[in-house]
Amino acid sequence: MKKLLFILAIGAFAACGDAADKNVEDHKDSTVDAIQNSADTAKAAIDSAADKAVDSTKAVADTAKKVN
């Protein structure tokens, strides 16, 4: 009887351990996705600001050409 309980206990630990590993993997994947989305959003904001700065500089240069 002790051997049977020992085998069942090992099986239970193996089953629970596998579920915990999958849970950690899922959490890690969602964290990586969140970081990637944040990075993409930040890159888009930086690109937008850079484009606006270039457009402003071109507008000032065009205005300066018209004045002279």
PDB file of N, CA, C and O in Angstrom:
ATOM      1  N   MET A   1       0.820  -1.192   0.000  1.00  0.00           N
ATOM      2  CA  MET A   1       0.000   0.000   0.000  1.00  0.00           C
ATOM      3  C   MET A   1       0.863   1.254   0.000  1.00  0.00           C
ATOM      4  O   MET A   1       0.528   2.242  -0.654  1.00  0.00           O
ATOM      5  N   LYS A   2       1.977   1.218   0.735  1.00  0.00           N
ATOM      6  CA  LYS A   2       2.860   2.375   0.781  1.00  0.00           C
ATOM      7  C   LYS A   2       3.461   2.652  -0.590  1.00  0.00           C
ATOM      8  O   LYS A   2       3.634   3.809  -0.974  1.00  0.00           O
ATOM      9  N   LYS A   3       3.777   1.597  -1.324  1.00  0.00           N
ATOM     10  CA  LYS A   3       4.348   1.781  -2.659  1.00  0.00           C
ATOM     11  C   LYS A   3       3.336   2.447  -3.586  1.00  0.00           C
ATOM     12  O   LYS A   3       3.692   3.322  -4.376  1.00  0.00           O
ATOM     13  N   LEU A   4       2.095   2.037  -3.489  1.00  0.00           N
ATOM     14  CA  LEU A   4       1.050   2.617  -4.325  1.00  0.00           C
ATOM     15  C   LEU A   4       0.871   4.103  -4.011  1.00  0.00           C
ATOM     16  O   LEU A   4       0.761   4.919  -4.925  1.00  0.00           O
ATOM     17  N   LEU A   5       0.842   4.456  -2.731  1.00  0.00           N
ATOM     18  CA  LEU A   5       0.709   5.855  -2.348  1.00  0.00           C
ATOM     19  C   LEU A   5       1.915   6.672  -2.810  1.00  0.00           C
ATOM     20  O   LEU A   5       1.774   7.819  -3.233  1.00  0.00           O
ATOM     21  N   PHE A   6       3.095   6.072  -2.725  1.00  0.00           N
ATOM     22  CA  PHE A   6       4.310   6.749  -3.170  1.00  0.00           C
ATOM     23  C   PHE A   6       4.248   7.039  -4.672  1.00  0.00           C
ATOM     24  O   PHE A   6       4.586   8.136  -5.117  1.00  0.00           O
ATOM     25  N   ILE A   7       3.816   6.050  -5.439  1.00  0.00           N
ATOM     26  CA  ILE A   7       3.702   6.215  -6.896  1.00  0.00           C
ATOM     27  C   ILE A   7       2.654   7.278  -7.236  1.00  0.00           C
ATOM     28  O   ILE A   7       2.872   8.107  -8.120  1.00  0.00           O
ATOM     29  N   LEU A   8       1.525   7.252  -6.539  1.00  0.00           N
ATOM     30  CA  LEU A   8       0.493   8.265  -6.777  1.00  0.00           C
ATOM     31  C   LEU A   8       0.977   9.666  -6.405  1.00  0.00           C
ATOM     32  O   LEU A   8       0.654  10.638  -7.089  1.00  0.00           O
ATOM     33  N   ALA A   9       1.746   9.770  -5.329  1.00  0.00           N
ATOM     34  CA  ALA A   9       2.279  11.069  -4.916  1.00  0.00           C
ATOM     35  C   ALA A   9       3.242  11.615  -5.960  1.00  0.00           C
ATOM     36  O   ALA A   9       3.205  12.803  -6.280  1.00  0.00           O
ATOM     37  N   ILE A  10       4.097  10.759  -6.489  1.00  0.00           N
ATOM     38  CA  ILE A  10       5.033  11.188  -7.530  1.00  0.00           C
ATOM     39  C   ILE A  10       4.262  11.641  -8.770  1.00  0.00           C
ATOM     40  O   ILE A  10       4.604  12.653  -9.383  1.00  0.00           O
ATOM     41  N   GLY A  11       3.245  10.909  -9.128  1.00  0.00           N
ATOM     42  CA  GLY A  11       2.423  11.286 -10.284  1.00  0.00           C
ATOM     43  C   GLY A  11       1.738  12.631 -10.072  1.00  0.00           C
ATOM     44  O   GLY A  11       1.651  13.443 -10.993  1.00  0.00           O
ATOM     45  N   ALA A  12       1.254  12.862  -8.854  1.00  0.00           N
ATOM     46  CA  ALA A  12       0.593  14.139  -8.559  1.00  0.00           C
ATOM     47  C   ALA A  12       1.582  15.292  -8.646  1.00  0.00           C
ATOM     48  O   ALA A  12       1.269  16.339  -9.211  1.00  0.00           O
ATOM     49  N   PHE A  13       2.775  15.104  -8.088  1.00  0.00           N
ATOM     50  CA  PHE A  13       3.786  16.160  -8.168  1.00  0.00           C
ATOM     51  C   PHE A  13       4.194  16.427  -9.611  1.00  0.00           C
ATOM     52  O   PHE A  13       4.396  17.578  -9.995  1.00  0.00           O
ATOM     53  N   ALA A  14       4.316  15.381 -10.404  1.00  0.00           N
ATOM     54  CA  ALA A  14       4.697  15.550 -11.800  1.00  0.00           C
ATOM     55  C   ALA A  14       3.619  16.311 -12.553  1.00  0.00           C
ATOM     56  O   ALA A  14       3.929  17.183 -13.364  1.00  0.00           O
ATOM     57  N   ALA A  15       2.375  15.995 -12.298  1.00  0.00           N
ATOM     58  CA  ALA A  15       1.268  16.679 -12.984  1.00  0.00           C
ATOM     59  C   ALA A  15       1.190  18.142 -12.570  1.00  0.00           C
ATOM     60  O   ALA A  15       1.000  19.009 -13.423  1.00  0.00           O
ATOM     61  N   CYS A  16       1.329  18.431 -11.301  1.00  0.00           N
ATOM     62  CA  CYS A  16       1.273  19.819 -10.817  1.00  0.00           C
ATOM     63  C   CYS A  16       2.468  20.617 -11.291  1.00  0.00           C
ATOM     64  O   CYS A  16       2.343  21.795 -11.627  1.00  0.00           O
ATOM     65  N   GLY A  17       3.616  19.986 -11.319  1.00  0.00           N
ATOM     66  CA  GLY A  17       4.826  20.677 -11.768  1.00  0.00           C
ATOM     67  C   GLY A  17       4.716  21.090 -13.217  1.00  0.00           C
ATOM     68  O   GLY A  17       5.161  22.177 -13.587  1.00  0.00           O
ATOM     69  N   ASP A  18       4.136  20.250 -14.038  1.00  0.00           N
ATOM     70  CA  ASP A  18       3.976  20.559 -15.454  1.00  0.00           C
ATOM     71  C   ASP A  18       3.019  21.734 -15.641  1.00  0.00           C
ATOM     72  O   ASP A  18       3.269  22.605 -16.475  1.00  0.00           O
ATOM     73  N   ALA A  19       1.947  21.770 -14.890  1.00  0.00           N
ATOM     74  CA  ALA A  19       0.983  22.872 -14.991  1.00  0.00           C
ATOM     75  C   ALA A  19       1.620  24.179 -14.559  1.00  0.00           C
ATOM     76  O   ALA A  19       1.373  25.222 -15.163  1.00  0.00           O
ATOM     77  N   ALA A  20       2.438  24.130 -13.519  1.00  0.00           N
ATOM     78  CA  ALA A  20       3.110  25.346 -13.048  1.00  0.00           C
ATOM     79  C   ALA A  20       4.068  25.865 -14.110  1.00  0.00           C
ATOM     80  O   ALA A  20       4.156  27.075 -14.319  1.00  0.00           O
ATOM     81  N   ASP A  21       4.782  24.976 -14.780  1.00  0.00           N
ATOM     82  CA  ASP A  21       5.708  25.400 -15.820  1.00  0.00           C
ATOM     83  C   ASP A  21       4.965  26.071 -16.971  1.00  0.00           C
ATOM     84  O   ASP A  21       5.430  27.079 -17.502  1.00  0.00           O
ATOM     85  N   LYS A  22       3.825  25.526 -17.356  1.00  0.00           N
ATOM     86  CA  LYS A  22       3.040  26.122 -18.440  1.00  0.00           C
ATOM     87  C   LYS A  22       2.519  27.490 -18.035  1.00  0.00           C
ATOM     88  O   LYS A  22       2.484  28.411 -18.851  1.00  0.00           O
ATOM     89  N   ASN A  23       2.116  27.628 -16.780  1.00  0.00           N
ATOM     90  CA  ASN A  23       1.610  28.891 -16.288  1.00  0.00           C
ATOM     91  C   ASN A  23       2.709  29.948 -16.336  1.00  0.00           C
ATOM     92  O   ASN A  23       2.455  31.089 -16.722  1.00  0.00           O
ATOM     93  N   VAL A  24       3.919  29.579 -15.950  1.00  0.00           N
ATOM     94  CA  VAL A  24       5.051  30.504 -15.988  1.00  0.00           C
ATOM     95  C   VAL A  24       5.360  30.871 -17.434  1.00  0.00           C
ATOM     96  O   VAL A  24       5.625  32.037 -17.728  1.00  0.00           O
ATOM     97  N   GLU A  25       5.330  29.900 -18.338  1.00  0.00           N
ATOM     98  CA  GLU A  25       5.586  30.165 -19.760  1.00  0.00           C
ATOM     99  C   GLU A  25       4.569  31.153 -20.314  1.00  0.00           C
ATOM    100  O   GLU A  25       4.935  32.096 -21.015  1.00  0.00           O
ATOM    101  N   ASP A  26       3.285  30.939 -19.999  1.00  0.00           N
ATOM    102  CA  ASP A  26       2.242  31.836 -20.490  1.00  0.00           C
ATOM    103  C   ASP A  26       2.452  33.241 -19.969  1.00  0.00           C
ATOM    104  O   ASP A  26       2.287  34.214 -20.706  1.00  0.00           O
ATOM    105  N   HIS A  27       2.818  33.352 -18.692  1.00  0.00           N
ATOM    106  CA  HIS A  27       3.045  34.672 -18.098  1.00  0.00           C
ATOM    107  C   HIS A  27       4.246  35.346 -18.752  1.00  0.00           C
ATOM    108  O   HIS A  27       4.225  36.547 -19.023  1.00  0.00           O
ATOM    109  N   LYS A  28       5.294  34.560 -19.003  1.00  0.00           N
ATOM    110  CA  LYS A  28       6.496  35.113 -19.635  1.00  0.00           C
ATOM    111  C   LYS A  28       6.166  35.602 -21.042  1.00  0.00           C
ATOM    112  O   LYS A  28       6.607  36.681 -21.440  1.00  0.00           O
ATOM    113  N   ASP A  29       5.401  34.824 -21.796  1.00  0.00           N
ATOM    114  CA  ASP A  29       5.027  35.225 -23.151  1.00  0.00           C
ATOM    115  C   ASP A  29       4.194  36.502 -23.148  1.00  0.00           C
ATOM    116  O   ASP A  29       4.407  37.381 -23.983  1.00  0.00           O
ATOM    117  N   SER A  30       3.250  36.610 -22.219  1.00  0.00           N
ATOM    118  CA  SER A  30       2.416  37.805 -22.182  1.00  0.00           C
ATOM    119  C   SER A  30       3.230  39.020 -21.754  1.00  0.00           C
ATOM    120  O   SER A  30       2.962  40.132 -22.211  1.00  0.00           O
ATOM    121  N   THR A  31       4.215  38.828 -20.886  1.00  0.00           N
ATOM    122  CA  THR A  31       5.085  39.935 -20.476  1.00  0.00           C
ATOM    123  C   THR A  31       5.930  40.403 -21.649  1.00  0.00           C
ATOM    124  O   THR A  31       6.087  41.605 -21.865  1.00  0.00           O
ATOM    125  N   VAL A  32       6.470  39.468 -22.397  1.00  0.00           N
ATOM    126  CA  VAL A  32       7.273  39.818 -23.574  1.00  0.00           C
ATOM    127  C   VAL A  32       6.411  40.561 -24.593  1.00  0.00           C
ATOM    128  O   VAL A  32       6.859  41.543 -25.186  1.00  0.00           O
ATOM    129  N   ASP A  33       5.189  40.105 -24.798  1.00  0.00           N
ATOM    130  CA  ASP A  33       4.285  40.780 -25.730  1.00  0.00           C
ATOM    131  C   ASP A  33       3.968  42.198 -25.264  1.00  0.00           C
ATOM    132  O   ASP A  33       3.923  43.120 -26.079  1.00  0.00           O
ATOM    133  N   ALA A  34       3.752  42.378 -23.987  1.00  0.00           N
ATOM    134  CA  ALA A  34       3.456  43.712 -23.454  1.00  0.00           C
ATOM    135  C   ALA A  34       4.639  44.648 -23.633  1.00  0.00           C
ATOM    136  O   ALA A  34       4.467  45.814 -23.985  1.00  0.00           O
ATOM    137  N   ILE A  35       5.832  44.141 -23.393  1.00  0.00           N
ATOM    138  CA  ILE A  35       7.038  44.959 -23.578  1.00  0.00           C
ATOM    139  C   ILE A  35       7.212  45.320 -25.041  1.00  0.00           C
ATOM    140  O   ILE A  35       7.555  46.458 -25.363  1.00  0.00           O
ATOM    141  N   GLN A  36       6.981  44.373 -25.925  1.00  0.00           N
ATOM    142  CA  GLN A  36       7.118  44.627 -27.367  1.00  0.00           C
ATOM    143  C   GLN A  36       6.106  45.670 -27.818  1.00  0.00           C
ATOM    144  O   GLN A  36       6.438  46.565 -28.595  1.00  0.00           O
ATOM    145  N   ASN A  37       4.864  45.558 -27.332  1.00  0.00           N
ATOM    146  CA  ASN A  37       3.844  46.542 -27.694  1.00  0.00           C
ATOM    147  C   ASN A  37       4.208  47.925 -27.187  1.00  0.00           C
ATOM    148  O   ASN A  37       3.994  48.914 -27.888  1.00  0.00           O
ATOM    149  N   SER A  38       4.752  48.011 -25.985  1.00  0.00           N
ATOM    150  CA  SER A  38       5.179  49.297 -25.440  1.00  0.00           C
ATOM    151  C   SER A  38       6.306  49.893 -26.277  1.00  0.00           C
ATOM    152  O   SER A  38       6.324  51.093 -26.552  1.00  0.00           O
ATOM    153  N   ALA A  39       7.237  49.044 -26.673  1.00  0.00           N
ATOM    154  CA  ALA A  39       8.350  49.512 -27.493  1.00  0.00           C
ATOM    155  C   ALA A  39       7.848  50.008 -28.852  1.00  0.00           C
ATOM    156  O   ALA A  39       8.308  51.036 -29.348  1.00  0.00           O
ATOM    157  N   ASP A  40       6.917  49.287 -29.444  1.00  0.00           N
ATOM    158  CA  ASP A  40       6.355  49.713 -30.731  1.00  0.00           C
ATOM    159  C   ASP A  40       5.626  51.041 -30.609  1.00  0.00           C
ATOM    160  O   ASP A  40       5.742  51.899 -31.483  1.00  0.00           O
ATOM    161  N   THR A  41       4.873  51.212 -29.524  1.00  0.00           N
ATOM    162  CA  THR A  41       4.145  52.457 -29.299  1.00  0.00           C
ATOM    163  C   THR A  41       5.118  53.617 -29.112  1.00  0.00           C
ATOM    164  O   THR A  41       4.915  54.697 -29.665  1.00  0.00           O
ATOM    165  N   ALA A  42       6.170  53.392 -28.336  1.00  0.00           N
ATOM    166  CA  ALA A  42       7.170  54.435 -28.104  1.00  0.00           C
ATOM    167  C   ALA A  42       7.872  54.794 -29.406  1.00  0.00           C
ATOM    168  O   ALA A  42       8.115  55.970 -29.675  1.00  0.00           O
ATOM    169  N   LYS A  43       8.199  53.794 -30.214  1.00  0.00           N
ATOM    170  CA  LYS A  43       8.868  54.051 -31.494  1.00  0.00           C
ATOM    171  C   LYS A  43       7.971  54.879 -32.408  1.00  0.00           C
ATOM    172  O   LYS A  43       8.442  55.800 -33.076  1.00  0.00           O
ATOM    173  N   ALA A  44       6.689  54.556 -32.439  1.00  0.00           N
ATOM    174  CA  ALA A  44       5.756  55.312 -33.272  1.00  0.00           C
ATOM    175  C   ALA A  44       5.661  56.765 -32.804  1.00  0.00           C
ATOM    176  O   ALA A  44       5.605  57.677 -33.629  1.00  0.00           O
ATOM    177  N   ALA A  45       5.643  56.984 -31.503  1.00  0.00           N
ATOM    178  CA  ALA A  45       5.577  58.346 -30.967  1.00  0.00           C
ATOM    179  C   ALA A  45       6.844  59.120 -31.304  1.00  0.00           C
ATOM    180  O   ALA A  45       6.776  60.296 -31.662  1.00  0.00           O
ATOM    181  N   ILE A  46       7.998  58.471 -31.192  1.00  0.00           N
ATOM    182  CA  ILE A  46       9.269  59.128 -31.513  1.00  0.00           C
ATOM    183  C   ILE A  46       9.333  59.456 -32.996  1.00  0.00           C
ATOM    184  O   ILE A  46       9.749  60.551 -33.374  1.00  0.00           O
ATOM    185  N   ASP A  47       8.923  58.512 -33.839  1.00  0.00           N
ATOM    186  CA  ASP A  47       8.927  58.754 -35.281  1.00  0.00           C
ATOM    187  C   ASP A  47       8.004  59.915 -35.640  1.00  0.00           C
ATOM    188  O   ASP A  47       8.344  60.746 -36.481  1.00  0.00           O
ATOM    189  N   SER A  48       6.854  59.968 -35.011  1.00  0.00           N
ATOM    190  CA  SER A  48       5.899  61.035 -35.264  1.00  0.00           C
ATOM    191  C   SER A  48       6.487  62.388 -34.862  1.00  0.00           C
ATOM    192  O   SER A  48       6.378  63.364 -35.605  1.00  0.00           O
ATOM    193  N   ALA A  49       7.104  62.439 -33.692  1.00  0.00           N
ATOM    194  CA  ALA A  49       7.710  63.686 -33.225  1.00  0.00           C
ATOM    195  C   ALA A  49       8.853  64.101 -34.142  1.00  0.00           C
ATOM    196  O   ALA A  49       9.019  65.289 -34.422  1.00  0.00           O
ATOM    197  N   ALA A  50       9.636  63.149 -34.608  1.00  0.00           N
ATOM    198  CA  ALA A  50      10.747  63.458 -35.512  1.00  0.00           C
ATOM    199  C   ALA A  50      10.218  63.996 -36.844  1.00  0.00           C
ATOM    200  O   ALA A  50      10.774  64.944 -37.399  1.00  0.00           O
ATOM    201  N   ASP A  51       9.152  63.392 -37.348  1.00  0.00           N
ATOM    202  CA  ASP A  51       8.557  63.864 -38.596  1.00  0.00           C
ATOM    203  C   ASP A  51       8.028  65.293 -38.447  1.00  0.00           C
ATOM    204  O   ASP A  51       8.192  66.115 -39.348  1.00  0.00           O
ATOM    205  N   LYS A  52       7.399  65.584 -37.318  1.00  0.00           N
ATOM    206  CA  LYS A  52       6.893  66.932 -37.076  1.00  0.00           C
ATOM    207  C   LYS A  52       8.034  67.937 -36.995  1.00  0.00           C
ATOM    208  O   LYS A  52       7.911  69.059 -37.487  1.00  0.00           O
ATOM    209  N   ALA A  53       9.145  67.540 -36.376  1.00  0.00           N
ATOM    210  CA  ALA A  53      10.299  68.435 -36.266  1.00  0.00           C
ATOM    211  C   ALA A  53      10.886  68.726 -37.639  1.00  0.00           C
ATOM    212  O   ALA A  53      11.250  69.866 -37.931  1.00  0.00           O
ATOM    213  N   VAL A  54      10.979  67.715 -38.474  1.00  0.00           N
ATOM    214  CA  VAL A  54      11.505  67.904 -39.830  1.00  0.00           C
ATOM    215  C   VAL A  54      10.567  68.810 -40.625  1.00  0.00           C
ATOM    216  O   VAL A  54      11.028  69.703 -41.335  1.00  0.00           O
ATOM    217  N   ASP A  55       9.265  68.590 -40.513  1.00  0.00           N
ATOM    218  CA  ASP A  55       8.301  69.426 -41.223  1.00  0.00           C
ATOM    219  C   ASP A  55       8.379  70.875 -40.760  1.00  0.00           C
ATOM    220  O   ASP A  55       8.291  71.792 -41.576  1.00  0.00           O
ATOM    221  N   SER A  56       8.543  71.088 -39.461  1.00  0.00           N
ATOM    222  CA  SER A  56       8.654  72.450 -38.928  1.00  0.00           C
ATOM    223  C   SER A  56       9.906  73.127 -39.443  1.00  0.00           C
ATOM    224  O   SER A  56       9.883  74.304 -39.804  1.00  0.00           O
ATOM    225  N   THR A  57      11.003  72.377 -39.476  1.00  0.00           N
ATOM    226  CA  THR A  57      12.264  72.938 -39.977  1.00  0.00           C
ATOM    227  C   THR A  57      12.139  73.304 -41.446  1.00  0.00           C
ATOM    228  O   THR A  57      12.621  74.356 -41.868  1.00  0.00           O
ATOM    229  N   LYS A  58      11.494  72.445 -42.230  1.00  0.00           N
ATOM    230  CA  LYS A  58      11.294  72.741 -43.655  1.00  0.00           C
ATOM    231  C   LYS A  58      10.405  73.960 -43.832  1.00  0.00           C
ATOM    232  O   LYS A  58      10.652  74.784 -44.713  1.00  0.00           O
ATOM    233  N   ALA A  59       9.385  74.085 -43.013  1.00  0.00           N
ATOM    234  CA  ALA A  59       8.489  75.227 -43.106  1.00  0.00           C
ATOM    235  C   ALA A  59       9.230  76.523 -42.790  1.00  0.00           C
ATOM    236  O   ALA A  59       9.026  77.533 -43.465  1.00  0.00           O
ATOM    237  N   VAL A  60      10.070  76.504 -41.790  1.00  0.00           N
ATOM    238  CA  VAL A  60      10.847  77.699 -41.428  1.00  0.00           C
ATOM    239  C   VAL A  60      11.807  78.028 -42.574  1.00  0.00           C
ATOM    240  O   VAL A  60      11.962  79.198 -42.925  1.00  0.00           O
ATOM    241  N   ALA A  61      12.446  77.030 -43.155  1.00  0.00           N
ATOM    242  CA  ALA A  61      13.360  77.276 -44.258  1.00  0.00           C
ATOM    243  C   ALA A  61      12.628  77.835 -45.460  1.00  0.00           C
ATOM    244  O   ALA A  61      13.134  78.743 -46.120  1.00  0.00           O
ATOM    245  N   ASP A  62      11.450  77.313 -45.759  1.00  0.00           N
ATOM    246  CA  ASP A  62      10.671  77.827 -46.888  1.00  0.00           C
ATOM    247  C   ASP A  62      10.237  79.263 -46.653  1.00  0.00           C
ATOM    248  O   ASP A  62      10.256  80.083 -47.571  1.00  0.00           O
ATOM    249  N   THR A  63       9.851  79.560 -45.442  1.00  0.00           N
ATOM    250  CA  THR A  63       9.447  80.924 -45.093  1.00  0.00           C
ATOM    251  C   THR A  63      10.634  81.868 -45.222  1.00  0.00           C
ATOM    252  O   THR A  63      10.477  82.992 -45.700  1.00  0.00           O
ATOM    253  N   ALA A  64      11.811  81.434 -44.806  1.00  0.00           N
ATOM    254  CA  ALA A  64      13.009  82.256 -44.899  1.00  0.00           C
ATOM    255  C   ALA A  64      13.366  82.529 -46.358  1.00  0.00           C
ATOM    256  O   ALA A  64      13.824  83.622 -46.690  1.00  0.00           O
ATOM    257  N   LYS A  65      13.159  81.547 -47.226  1.00  0.00           N
ATOM    258  CA  LYS A  65      13.434  81.730 -48.661  1.00  0.00           C
ATOM    259  C   LYS A  65      12.476  82.755 -49.263  1.00  0.00           C
ATOM    260  O   LYS A  65      12.880  83.582 -50.080  1.00  0.00           O
ATOM    261  N   LYS A  66      11.209  82.700 -48.857  1.00  0.00           N
ATOM    262  CA  LYS A  66      10.210  83.631 -49.386  1.00  0.00           C
ATOM    263  C   LYS A  66      10.495  85.062 -48.949  1.00  0.00           C
ATOM    264  O   LYS A  66      10.274  86.004 -49.711  1.00  0.00           O
ATOM    265  N   VAL A  67      10.987  85.227 -47.724  1.00  0.00           N
ATOM    266  CA  VAL A  67      11.256  86.557 -47.194  1.00  0.00           C
ATOM    267  C   VAL A  67      12.445  87.171 -47.894  1.00  0.00           C
ATOM    268  O   VAL A  67      12.445  88.375 -48.150  1.00  0.00           O
ATOM    269  N   ASN A  68      13.448  86.395 -48.207  1.00  0.00           N
ATOM    270  CA  ASN A  68      14.647  86.930 -48.854  1.00  0.00           C
ATOM    271  C   ASN A  68      14.381  87.056 -50.298  1.00  0.00           C
ATOM    272  O   ASN A  68      15.253  87.489 -51.052  1.00  0.00           O
TER     273      ASN A  68
END
